[in-house]
Amino acid sequence: MHYSDDDPDQDFEQLDGDVAEYARHNGHADLLRECIDGSTGH
């Protein structure tokens, strides 16, 4: 992950994309766990 020193808008867009990507992967991990052990998150 690389953020620029001179463009805060570009930095925000990069951070926003990183957070969205993390959330997607986290959601996939939750679905896998629910399939394996049947428990659901809160």
Contacts in CASP RR format, 6 or more apart in sequence:
PFRMAT RR
TARGET T0000
AUTHOR 0000-0000-0000
METHOD contacts of the structure
MODEL  1
MHYSDDDPDQDFEQLDGDVAEYARHNGHADLLRECIDGSTGH
1 14 0 8 1.000
1 18 0 8 1.000
2 14 0 8 1.000
3 10 0 8 1.000
3 11 0 8 1.000
3 14 0 8 1.000
3 15 0 8 1.000
4 10 0 8 1.000
4 11 0 8 1.000
30 41 0 8 1.000
33 39 0 8 1.000
34 40 0 8 1.000
34 41 0 8 1.000
END
